[in-house]
Amino acid sequence: MPRFYRPGTFLRIRLSDGSFGYGRALTRTHDAFYDYKTESPDTDLDRIASKPILFKVAVRHLDPKLWEVIGWRELEEPLTQPIVSFRQDILDFRNCTIFDLDGHSRSAEPHECIGLEQMAVWEQHAVEERLLDTFMGRPNATVEHLKVRLK
């Protein structure tokens, strides 16, 4: 599937409760999502960019019209840093690898993966659910499923 958004593109995401979340294309495959929810559409890129990042994940954009492009600007330096993820063996939970998109990787203990995203490609609707769950202060089933296993 081709990439629809160039790095630096701001995205407005309508959530199922009618509110809006915001994201930003980081790479050919990954987007970042801001800790910012509004009840009405916001187009103030400075305000959006000033908010903390909740998470960065690979997203499969099956419908480029689903998320609205609201602007573009060069990525700020913190958003150009390599995105770090982990993989964990399904059969042997002790077998973990930490890696980044620049091609660096190393073996790791499971506890070293706490706080990292597991390598996965998220569908747009799953990102929307994760954002709303986060804003509502409730656990997200996909996040729970993808957490590092410690035993």
SULPE-V627831 format. One record per residue. N is the residue number from 1. RES is the residue in one small letter. SS is DSSP state (~ for helix, > for strand, _ for the rest). PHI is phi in degrees with one decimal (none if undefined). PSI is psi in degrees with one decimal (none if undefined). Layout:
# SULPE-V627831
{{N:RES:SS:PHI:PSI} {N:RES:SS:PHI:PSI}}
This chain:
# SULPE-V627831
{{1:m:_:none:127.4} {2:p:_:-69.3:156.9} {3:r:_:-83.1:130.8} {4:f:_:-95.3:-23.8} {5:y:_:-118.2:130.0} {6:r:_:-81.9:151.6} {7:p:_:-53.0:134.4} {8:g:_:103.1:-12.0} {9:t:>:-71.1:130.7} {10:f:>:-89.8:138.4} {11:l:>:-124.1:136.1} {12:r:>:-106.7:131.3} {13:i:>:-121.4:115.9} {14:r:>:-76.9:127.0} {15:l:_:-96.0:162.6} {16:s:_:-63.9:-19.5} {17:d:_:-89.6:4.9} {18:g:_:93.1:-8.3} {19:s:_:-83.1:-178.7} {20:f:>:-128.9:139.1} {21:g:>:-114.0:171.2} {22:y:>:-137.6:141.7} {23:g:>:-137.6:177.7} {24:r:>:-149.9:131.1} {25:a:>:-70.3:128.7} {26:l:_:-105.1:-45.1} {27:t:_:-138.6:-172.0} {28:r:_:-61.7:-27.7} {29:t:_:-117.7:-23.7} {30:h:>:-112.4:145.1} {31:d:>:-124.3:155.0} {32:a:>:-110.4:151.1} {33:f:>:-127.2:131.8} {34:y:>:-86.1:151.1} {35:d:>:-82.8:72.6} {36:y:>:-156.0:120.4} {37:k:>:-128.9:136.9} {38:t:>:-128.9:155.4} {39:e:_:-86.0:-24.5} {40:s:_:-126.4:156.5} {41:p:_:-59.8:136.4} {42:d:_:-116.5:138.3} {43:t:_:-121.9:9.8} {44:d:_:-78.9:97.1} {45:l:~:-62.5:-34.8} {46:d:~:-62.4:-45.2} {47:r:~:-63.9:-46.9} {48:i:~:-61.4:-48.0} {49:a:~:-65.4:-19.5} {50:s:_:-80.0:-11.2} {51:k:_:-82.0:152.3} {52:p:_:-67.1:156.3} {53:i:>:-87.7:130.2} {54:l:>:-80.7:-47.4} {55:f:>:-163.2:160.0} {56:k:>:-127.8:123.9} {57:v:>:-142.6:160.4} {58:a:>:-76.8:136.7} {59:v:>:-128.0:134.4} {60:r:>:-92.7:108.4} {61:h:_:-90.0:89.1} {62:l:_:-79.8:-27.2} {63:d:_:-128.4:97.4} {64:p:_:-63.9:-16.8} {65:k:_:-88.2:-9.1} {66:l:_:-65.4:-39.4} {67:w:_:-109.2:129.7} {68:e:>:-84.1:128.3} {69:v:>:-75.4:125.5} {70:i:>:-118.6:1.8} {71:g:>:158.6:178.0} {72:w:>:-149.8:146.1} {73:r:_:-159.0:160.9} {74:e:_:-56.0:144.2} {75:l:_:-68.2:137.3} {76:e:_:-70.2:154.4} {77:e:~:-51.0:-45.2} {78:p:~:-59.0:-29.6} {79:l:~:-82.2:-5.4} {80:t:~:-96.2:-2.7} {81:q:_:-68.5:149.5} {82:p:_:-56.6:139.6} {83:i:_:-85.8:124.1} {84:v:>:-104.1:133.8} {85:s:>:-136.4:179.8} {86:f:>:-137.3:159.5} {87:r:>:-123.9:145.1} {88:q:>:-133.9:132.1} {89:d:_:-64.3:133.9} {90:i:_:-67.6:-38.4} {91:l:_:-84.1:-35.1} {92:d:_:-124.2:96.1} {93:f:_:-59.9:-20.5} {94:r:_:-74.6:-13.7} {95:n:_:-91.1:95.6} {96:c:>:-121.9:153.2} {97:t:>:-132.8:132.4} {98:i:>:-103.0:134.3} {99:f:>:-147.4:164.1} {100:d:>:-127.5:171.3} {101:l:_:-73.7:-7.8} {102:d:_:-86.4:0.4} {103:g:_:96.8:3.9} {104:h:_:-83.1:139.8} {105:s:>:-151.9:158.6} {106:r:>:-157.8:153.7} {107:s:>:-68.2:149.5} {108:a:>:-146.6:155.9} {109:e:_:-79.6:148.1} {110:p:~:-52.1:-40.1} {111:h:~:-63.5:-22.1} {112:e:~:-72.2:-15.8} {113:c:~:-91.7:-6.4} {114:i:_:-59.6:130.7} {115:g:_:91.7:-10.0} {116:l:_:-94.8:155.8} {117:e:>:-81.9:136.3} {118:q:>:-74.2:143.0} {119:m:_:-58.9:119.3} {120:a:_:-162.8:154.5} {121:v:>:-107.8:123.7} {122:w:>:-95.0:138.3} {123:e:>:-77.1:155.0} {124:q:~:-57.2:-44.1} {125:h:~:-63.8:-32.7} {126:a:~:-69.8:-36.8} {127:v:~:-64.4:-42.5} {128:e:~:-60.0:-44.1} {129:e:~:-62.8:-42.4} {130:r:~:-62.8:-44.1} {131:l:~:-60.4:-49.5} {132:l:~:-63.2:-43.5} {133:d:~:-58.6:-43.2} {134:t:~:-61.5:-48.0} {135:f:~:-64.9:-29.8} {136:m:~:-87.3:-3.9} {137:g:_:72.9:28.3} {138:r:_:-119.4:155.0} {139:p:_:-66.9:151.5} {140:n:_:-108.1:127.7} {141:a:~:-59.8:-40.1} {142:t:~:-68.0:-42.5} {143:v:~:-60.3:-44.6} {144:e:~:-61.9:-42.2} {145:h:~:-63.8:-34.6} {146:l:~:-91.9:-2.5} {147:k:_:-60.7:150.4} {148:v:_:-61.8:136.8} {149:r:_:-88.8:129.9} {150:l:_:-99.9:-11.7} {151:k:_:-160.2:none}}
